[in-house]
Amino acid sequence: MTKRKTILQMFLLCCLGASAQTAATQGADGISYAVKLKAAEEAMAVRLTYNMRREAIPSLERFMLQRERWKEKCDSLYPNNLQLRVKYKVRIDRIYRDSVNTCIIPSLTNKVSGENVSKALYWQQPLHLDTAQYHTIMEAALDMARRIYDNPHVDVWEDDIKTITTVLDEKQQRRYFHFKNALAVTHDMDNSWKRLADAGLTEQLDSVAAMNQAFDYYHELYRIKDIYRNHGQQRRKATAELDKHKPQMLKMLDALDKQSRMDEEEKKTPTVGKEFVW
């Protein structure tokens, strides 16, 4: 009787020890501290690698916690089978990659998906994207992200720009391309005005009207370059049509460029000195 009682006591002590150990490694929510730590580290690694909107961070952390919990289950289900554990963990990573990408794709700098869809999603509010538009663009962006993950050298520009021109209405497209090309247009306008000023030609222009016209021209030119990036003939045709309405300010720049080329040609043309005249 004493021996049986001792065995029972030992068994109870083991159970209590196991329960205490489990309680020590798990929080009140039943999630192990090891999983929480791993999820936090993985989320921070993503945040350090990519530029993210602050409002996307809670979703990223939630996805990482879910992912690591599933991986922990693999350890429990296949403790003695390394191949199966790794196989299912790789599959879990692939399943959650889309979820993580929804957090990091909306950006001006991350190169996870197409450039244009990423920027459009980032500018969701100023572009006034509705829910359907946002989801449609995100689905296209996720598809491009998968293709880029499989082949980092793949060119997704056609699908990228097509998504913008088909999902956004005309007003949204105009605003999008203005946002996208603002820095390039400003640089070209400043450079153009400086060249005219250096040549002493700005006094011939109404500065406000001239700059507004140049602004519209350059924005349309960059839009054409974006839409027809991979279609040289269509790009040249659209540019030629645009040039029919080129502002006076830019025609003056063309004249300066032409004169500069002529001057360079004259410098290259050899002259015959008088001593060589027969």
C-alpha positions as CSV (number, residue, x, y, z in Angstrom):
1,M,0.0,0.0,0.0
2,T,2.8,2.3,0.9
3,K,4.7,1.5,-2.4
4,R,1.5,2.1,-4.4
5,K,0.9,5.4,-2.6
6,T,4.5,6.5,-3.3
7,I,4.2,5.8,-7.0
8,L,0.9,7.7,-7.2
9,Q,2.6,10.7,-5.4
10,M,5.5,10.6,-7.9
11,F,3.0,10.6,-10.8
12,L,1.1,13.5,-9.4
13,L,4.3,15.4,-8.9
14,C,5.4,14.8,-12.5
15,C,2.0,16.1,-13.7
16,L,2.2,19.1,-11.5
17,G,5.7,19.8,-12.8
18,A,4.7,19.5,-16.4
19,S,1.7,21.8,-15.8
20,A,4.0,24.3,-14.0
21,Q,6.5,24.2,-16.9
22,T,3.7,24.7,-19.4
23,A,2.3,27.7,-17.4
24,A,5.8,29.1,-17.2
25,T,6.3,29.0,-21.0
26,Q,2.8,30.2,-22.0
27,G,0.9,33.3,-21.5
28,A,-2.7,33.6,-20.4
29,D,-3.7,33.5,-24.1
30,G,-2.2,30.0,-24.4
31,I,0.5,31.2,-26.8
32,S,4.0,30.2,-25.9
33,Y,6.5,32.9,-25.1
34,A,8.9,31.3,-27.6
35,V,6.4,31.8,-30.4
36,K,5.7,35.4,-29.3
37,L,9.5,36.1,-29.2
38,K,10.0,34.6,-32.7
39,A,7.1,36.4,-34.2
40,A,8.3,39.7,-32.7
41,E,11.7,39.2,-34.1
42,E,10.4,38.3,-37.6
43,A,8.1,41.3,-37.7
44,M,11.0,43.6,-36.6
45,A,13.2,42.1,-39.4
46,V,10.6,43.0,-42.0
47,R,10.3,46.5,-40.5
48,L,14.0,47.0,-40.7
49,T,14.2,45.8,-44.3
50,Y,11.2,47.7,-45.8
51,N,9.6,51.1,-45.4
52,M,6.2,50.5,-44.0
53,R,3.2,52.6,-43.2
54,R,2.7,52.8,-39.4
55,E,-0.9,51.6,-39.7
56,A,0.2,48.4,-41.3
57,I,2.5,47.3,-38.4
58,P,-0.3,45.7,-36.2
59,S,-1.4,43.6,-39.2
60,L,2.1,42.5,-39.8
61,E,2.7,41.5,-36.2
62,R,-0.6,39.6,-36.2
63,F,0.3,37.7,-39.4
64,M,3.7,36.8,-38.0
65,L,2.2,35.5,-34.7
66,Q,-0.3,33.3,-36.7
67,R,2.5,32.0,-38.9
68,E,4.8,31.1,-36.0
69,R,2.0,29.4,-34.1
70,W,1.4,27.1,-37.1
71,K,5.1,26.4,-37.3
72,E,5.1,25.4,-33.6
73,K,2.3,22.9,-34.3
74,C,4.6,21.3,-36.9
75,D,7.2,20.8,-34.2
76,S,4.5,19.1,-32.0
77,L,3.1,17.0,-34.8
78,Y,6.4,15.8,-36.3
79,P,8.9,15.9,-33.5
80,N,10.9,13.0,-35.0
81,N,10.5,13.8,-38.7
82,L,12.8,16.6,-39.9
83,Q,11.7,16.4,-43.5
84,L,8.0,16.8,-42.8
85,R,8.6,19.6,-40.3
86,V,10.6,21.6,-42.8
87,K,8.2,20.7,-45.7
88,Y,5.2,22.1,-43.9
89,K,7.0,25.1,-42.5
90,V,8.1,26.1,-46.0
91,R,4.5,25.7,-47.1
92,I,3.3,27.9,-44.2
93,D,5.8,30.6,-45.2
94,R,4.5,30.5,-48.7
95,I,0.9,30.8,-47.5
96,Y,1.6,33.8,-45.3
97,R,3.9,35.5,-47.8
98,D,0.9,37.1,-49.5
99,S,-0.4,38.4,-46.1
100,V,2.9,39.9,-45.2
101,N,3.1,41.5,-48.7
102,T,-0.2,43.3,-48.2
103,C,1.6,45.2,-45.5
104,I,4.8,46.1,-47.4
105,I,3.7,46.5,-51.0
106,P,2.0,50.0,-50.5
107,S,5.2,52.0,-50.6
108,L,7.2,54.5,-52.7
109,T,10.5,52.6,-52.4
110,N,9.9,48.9,-51.7
111,K,10.5,46.8,-54.8
112,V,8.4,43.8,-53.8
113,S,5.8,44.3,-56.6
114,G,5.2,46.6,-59.5
115,E,6.3,50.2,-59.1
116,N,3.0,51.7,-60.1
117,V,0.6,49.5,-58.2
118,S,2.8,49.9,-55.1
119,K,2.7,53.7,-55.3
120,A,-1.1,53.8,-56.1
121,L,-1.8,51.7,-53.0
122,Y,0.4,54.0,-51.0
123,W,-1.5,57.0,-52.3
124,Q,-4.8,55.4,-51.5
125,Q,-6.2,58.4,-49.7
126,P,-5.1,61.3,-52.0
127,L,-6.2,59.2,-55.0
128,H,-9.6,58.6,-53.3
129,L,-9.4,54.8,-54.1
130,D,-12.6,53.1,-53.1
131,T,-12.6,49.6,-51.4
132,A,-13.1,47.8,-54.7
133,Q,-10.3,49.6,-56.5
134,Y,-7.9,49.1,-53.6
135,H,-8.6,45.3,-53.5
136,T,-8.4,45.0,-57.3
137,I,-5.0,46.8,-57.4
138,M,-3.8,44.8,-54.4
139,E,-4.7,41.5,-56.0
140,A,-2.7,42.5,-59.1
141,A,0.2,43.6,-56.9
142,L,0.2,40.3,-55.1
143,D,0.4,38.4,-58.4
144,M,3.3,40.5,-59.5
145,A,5.0,40.1,-56.2
146,R,4.8,36.3,-56.6
147,R,6.3,36.5,-60.0
148,I,9.1,38.8,-58.9
149,Y,9.8,36.4,-55.9
150,D,10.1,33.5,-58.3
151,N,12.2,35.5,-60.8
152,P,13.7,38.8,-59.6
153,H,14.6,39.8,-63.2
154,V,11.1,39.4,-64.6
155,D,9.6,42.6,-66.2
156,V,6.1,43.2,-64.9
157,W,5.8,46.8,-66.3
158,E,3.1,46.0,-68.8
159,D,0.7,44.5,-66.2
160,D,1.8,47.1,-63.8
161,I,0.9,50.1,-65.9
162,K,-2.2,48.4,-67.4
163,T,-3.6,48.0,-63.9
164,I,-3.3,51.7,-63.3
165,T,-4.9,52.7,-66.6
166,T,-7.8,50.3,-66.3
167,V,-8.7,50.5,-62.6
168,L,-8.3,54.3,-62.0
169,D,-10.7,56.7,-63.7
170,E,-9.4,59.6,-65.8
171,K,-9.2,62.0,-62.9
172,Q,-7.4,59.5,-60.6
173,Q,-4.9,58.7,-63.4
174,R,-4.1,62.3,-64.0
175,R,-3.5,62.8,-60.2
176,Y,-1.5,59.6,-60.0
177,F,0.9,60.6,-62.8
178,H,1.3,64.1,-61.3
179,F,2.3,62.6,-58.0
180,K,4.6,60.0,-59.6
181,N,6.5,62.4,-61.9
182,A,6.4,65.6,-59.8
183,L,10.1,65.6,-58.9
184,A,11.2,64.9,-62.5
185,V,8.9,67.6,-63.9
186,T,10.0,70.2,-61.3
187,H,13.6,69.4,-62.1
188,D,13.1,69.8,-65.9
189,M,11.1,73.0,-65.4
190,D,13.7,74.6,-63.2
191,N,16.5,73.6,-65.6
192,S,14.6,74.9,-68.6
193,W,13.9,78.3,-67.0
194,K,17.6,78.6,-65.9
195,R,18.9,77.9,-69.4
196,L,16.5,80.6,-70.8
197,A,17.5,83.0,-68.1
198,D,21.2,82.4,-68.8
199,A,20.6,83.1,-72.5
200,G,18.7,86.3,-71.6
201,L,15.4,85.2,-73.1
202,T,13.1,85.1,-70.1
203,E,12.1,88.7,-70.5
204,Q,10.3,87.7,-73.7
205,L,7.9,85.4,-71.7
206,D,5.0,85.8,-69.3
207,S,6.7,83.7,-66.5
208,V,3.4,82.5,-64.9
209,A,1.7,81.5,-68.2
210,A,5.0,80.0,-69.6
211,M,5.6,77.9,-66.5
212,N,2.1,76.6,-66.4
213,Q,2.2,75.6,-70.0
214,A,5.6,73.9,-69.5
215,F,4.2,72.2,-66.4
216,D,1.4,70.6,-68.4
217,Y,3.6,69.7,-71.3
218,Y,6.2,67.9,-69.1
219,H,3.6,66.0,-67.1
220,E,2.0,64.7,-70.3
221,L,5.4,63.8,-71.7
222,Y,6.3,61.8,-68.7
223,R,2.9,60.1,-68.7
224,I,3.5,59.1,-72.3
225,K,6.9,57.7,-71.4
226,D,5.3,55.6,-68.6
227,I,2.4,54.2,-70.6
228,Y,4.4,53.4,-73.7
229,R,7.7,52.5,-72.0
230,N,8.0,49.2,-73.9
231,H,6.4,50.4,-77.1
232,G,8.8,52.7,-79.0
233,Q,6.7,53.3,-82.0
234,Q,3.6,54.3,-80.1
235,R,5.7,56.4,-77.7
236,R,7.2,58.4,-80.6
237,K,3.8,58.8,-82.3
238,A,2.2,60.2,-79.0
239,T,5.2,62.4,-78.4
240,A,5.1,63.8,-81.9
241,E,1.4,64.6,-81.5
242,L,2.2,66.3,-78.2
243,D,4.9,68.4,-79.8
244,K,2.4,69.9,-82.2
245,H,1.2,71.9,-79.2
246,K,4.7,72.5,-77.6
247,P,4.7,75.7,-75.5
248,Q,6.7,78.7,-76.7
249,M,9.1,78.4,-73.8
250,L,10.1,75.0,-74.9
251,K,10.3,76.0,-78.6
252,M,12.8,78.6,-77.5
253,L,14.8,75.9,-75.7
254,D,14.8,73.8,-78.9
255,A,16.2,76.8,-80.8
256,L,18.9,77.1,-78.2
257,D,19.8,73.4,-78.6
258,K,19.8,73.7,-82.4
259,Q,22.2,76.7,-82.2
260,S,24.4,74.9,-79.7
261,R,24.6,71.9,-82.1
262,M,25.5,74.2,-85.0
263,D,28.2,75.8,-83.0
264,E,29.7,72.4,-82.1
265,E,29.6,71.4,-85.8
266,E,31.5,74.5,-86.8
267,K,34.2,73.8,-84.2
268,K,34.6,70.3,-85.6
269,T,34.8,71.5,-89.2
270,P,38.4,72.0,-90.3
271,T,39.3,75.4,-91.8
272,V,41.9,76.0,-94.4
273,G,44.5,78.5,-93.4
274,K,45.7,81.3,-95.7
275,E,49.1,79.7,-96.0
276,F,47.5,76.7,-97.8
277,V,45.7,78.8,-100.4
278,W,47.4,78.3,-103.8
